[in-house]
Amino acid sequence: MAQVKVALFMIDGFEETEAICTVDILRRADIDVTTVSLGKSKRLVGRSRVCVETDALFDDISESKYDMLIIPGGTIAYTEHEKLLDLVRRQDEQGLKLAAICAAPAVFGKSGILRNRRALIYPGMEHWLEGAIPGSGIVETDGNITTSKGPGTTVYFALRLVEQLLGKSTTDKVAEEFLAQKLIANDVK
């Protein structure tokens, strides 16, 4: 079986917890994660001034195929990146997986892919979820789209992505290694 490939996008002002923790958990599951800068440089600065260097620039990967695209939050600046919006639309048209947390589900709202789908976003930002049905809980999956509320929900979010990509047994193994078994056992749907 081919290794599962995902791309995780970052832009200056990204939420560090959501990006780094998600990458960590996915890589523990042996998922091939490519971190992608939406800026002019691979070097980015998060909302809490943590500097990171991504694996690639957007133009380096824009024609690549991924099993899932992931957008951590921290800023709505993602919604201004037209090439990301187009990529999200194409991924959705193909029925491939998409995930966003915190402010980042605004990208899905702006791209027009949330109509009649359940979705979550950081509290107070619901106006960005154009056409969506308000989700419940802390992580919501509707078809090929997974959304979550914010930094404190990141472990739930990342483990849900592992489950979608590799199944429950791999998720349980990663959760145990991460000392998060009780999170999975009590996952809020």
RASULGI-V760163 format. One line per field, one symbol per residue. ss: DSSP state (h for helix, s for strand, l for the rest). phi: phi as a letter, one per 40 degrees, with the letter a starting at -180 (. if undefined). psi: psi as a letter, one per 20 degrees, with the letter a starting at -180 (. if undefined). A space follows every 10 residues. Layout:
# RASULGI-V760163
ss: ???
phi: ???
psi: ???
This chain:
# RASULGI-V760163
ss: llllssssss lllllhhhhh hhhhhhhhll lsssssslll llssslllll sssllsshhh hllllllsss slllllhhhh lhhhhhhhhh hhhlllssss slllhhhhhh hllllllssl lllllhhhll llssllllss ssllssssll hhhhhhhhhh hhhhhhlhhh hhhhhhhlll hhhhhllll
phi: .cccbbbbcb adgccddccc ccddcccccg ccbbcbcccc bccbbccbgc cbbccacdcc bdbcbbcabb bcchacddcc cdccdccccc ccdcgccbaa bgccddcccc cgccdgbcab addgbdcccd gccdcbgbbb bbgcbbbaci dcbccddccc cdcccbgccc ccccccccfb dccccbdcc
psi: pqpppqppqq qpjqogghgg gggggghhjk popopppjai qipqprhkkp pqprhrqghh ihjqpqhqpp orbhqjhhii nhhggggggg gghijrqqqq qcihihghgh ijjjpkqpqq rppijhiilp iqpprrbipp pocjppqrha gijggggghh ggghhirhgg gggghghjkk ghgghjpo.
